[in-house]
């Protein structure tokens, strides 16, 4: 079962000329495509749904995604890349360049710590190297220092810039579309939750399910 969601990313080459995060976000918000990460796949056990949205675009070199979250609990205990950031206040982008081939998972907590791999099946990941991870630009409104869970009313954002060659794509010869999904989770907070852009139909929370990915088109 799948809803076959789709989204079209506009190409905004000017983004690659900008270095200021605020300027990048303003341009993406103005000319990018927007979406909501609001599907709760397991409402009986995990009903909490923090407001989560994203704006996205692409250039010849990379895909740009700006996540925006409003929540009641904020956690960022993982500060080393390739640590289990999904325990923290976390947003994620999964992408499958070739149907039935490898898919890439990019997971970020609210201070920009990243866990990223590629694989065909979940149990057999190939971790991105330290040098590869360093090429992924991350701009976190929460800063980059770890902290234990906070309770209150929080709004936070995370802008990420992922080079195409890190996901096996050539920016000069992109396919018409790829398949993927975007997620929001926080498994170790006081309100654990698992949200997705494209619905996931599994018995238990599981984001590593390419069969439920939606279509992500590259526009003009």
N, C-alpha and C positions, 0 to 999 in steps of 0.2 A: 504494500500500500504506500502510495506517495502522492503528495500534492503537486509535484512538478513545478515548484516555484522557479521564477527566473528573474534576473536583474541585468541591466546593461550598464557597464561602467563607461563613462565618457573619457575620451583621451584629452588630457590637459598638460601638454608638454612644458608649459610655463612652470609647473611645480618643480621640475628638476633644476630650475635656476634660483629657487628660493632656499634660504638657510634658516630663516626665522620661523619657529613653529607656529606662532600666531598668524603669520602671513599665509602659511601653508593651509592651516585650518580654515581661515577665512575664505580662501579660494575654493577649497573642497566643499565647504558649506554652501557657497554661492553657486558653483557650477557642477558639483559632483552629484551622484545619485544617493538617495537616502533610503534606509530600510530599518525595520524594527526586528529586534531579537526578542520575541514575546511568546513563543510557543512553549507551553509547559507540558512536557511529555508524560509526567508522572504526578498528576495533581493530588492524588490521594495521599502520597507520601511526602511530596515536596511541592506544596502549593505556592510558596513564596515567589513573587515575580517582581523583582526590582525593574524599574523602567530602564530599558537599554535600547539604544539606537546606534546607527553607524552612518557615516557618509564615506563614499569611496570614489576613486577615480584611478586612472593609470596613465603612464607615460611610456616612452620608448624603453625606459630602463627598469621601471618598477611599478608595483601596485601600492596605492596609498589608501589606508583605512583609518578613519578617525572614529573611535568608540566613545560614546557618552553614556554614563551610568548614574542613576539616582538610587540610593540604597540606604538601609538602616544599620548595616553592619559593614565595617571596613577592616580588612585584614591583609597584611603583607609580611609574613614571617620568612618567606623564602627570598633570599637575596643573591643566590648563586645560580647562574645559568645552568639549565638542564636539571634543576630541582623540581619537585612536584608543585608547581605554581597553581594547579587546579584546586589545591586546598585553600588557597587565598582568594581574595576578590579578583576574579580572573575573566578575561575575554579571550576568544580563540577564533582562528581562521584555519579551516581545513580546505585543501584544494586537490583535485585529481586532474592533472593535465590531459591524460589519455584515458578514456573509459576502459575500466578493467585493469588498468596499470597501477603504478605506484600512486599513493596519495601522500601529501605533505601535511603535517600538523604544526601549527604555530600557536603556542599558548603563552599568554602574558598575564602576569599579575599587575596590580594597579601601580606598582613602582617600576614596571618595565622589565622585570626579570623574565627570561624566556625559557621555554622548553620546546624544542623543535626537532623533528625527525621526519624521515620518509620511509615508506614501507608498502608492501602489498597486503600483508596481514598484520593485525595488531601485535601479536607476540614476537614479531621479528623486525624491530626498528633499526634503521641506520641513523644514528644521531648526527646532527650537524656539528661540525667542528667549532672550536672556539673562534677561529678566524672567520668562518662563515657566519656565525652568530654576530660577530662584531660588525658585520656589514649591514645588519638590519637596524635601521635607525628607529629609536624609540623616544618619544617625548611624553613624559608622564606628569600630569598635573599634581600628583601626590608627592613628587620628588622621587629620590632613589634610595632613601634610607628605610630599612625594614622596621616594622612595628607590629605589636600584638593587636588583637582585635579591639576595635573601638565601636561603641554603640552611640547612635545619634541619627542625624539626617545629613547625608553626604551626597555631593555631586562630584564626580571625578571623570576625567577623560584620559584617553591614551591614543596618541597618534603613532602609527607604525608605517614604515616604508620598507617593503620587502622586494629586493632585486629579483627580476624574472629568472636570472640564471640560477638562483638558489632553488627554484622549483622546476628546473628542467625545461624552461621556456626561453626562446629567442625573441627578444623584443622587436626585432625587425621582421619576424615571420610568425606572428602569433596565430593560433587557431581562431576560428570564429567564436568559439566559446570553450570554457572548461566547466567542470562540475565542482561544487564545493558547498560549504555550509559555514555559518558563523554562530558562535555560542557565547553564553554567559553562565558561569558557574562559580561555586565557592563551597567545596565539599566539607571543609572543616570549620565553617563559621557557625554561629548560633542559629542561623537560618539557612541551612544548606539548600541549594537550588540548582536547577539544570534547565536552562532555557536555550532555545535554538531559533534561527531564522527559518530554516526549512524543518518541518516537523520530523521527529524521529519516532518510529513505532517499534519499540522494543519493550520487553518485560521489565528490564532494569535500565537505569541510566547508562547509556553507551554512545559516545559521540563518534567512535571509530567505526562508522557504518556508512561506507560510500554509497550503498544502495539507496540511501535517503538524501543524498546530495541534490541540490538544485542547480540550475543552469546559470552560469555567469558569463555573459556576453561582453565582448570588447567592441564598444561603439566607435564612432568616428570622432 
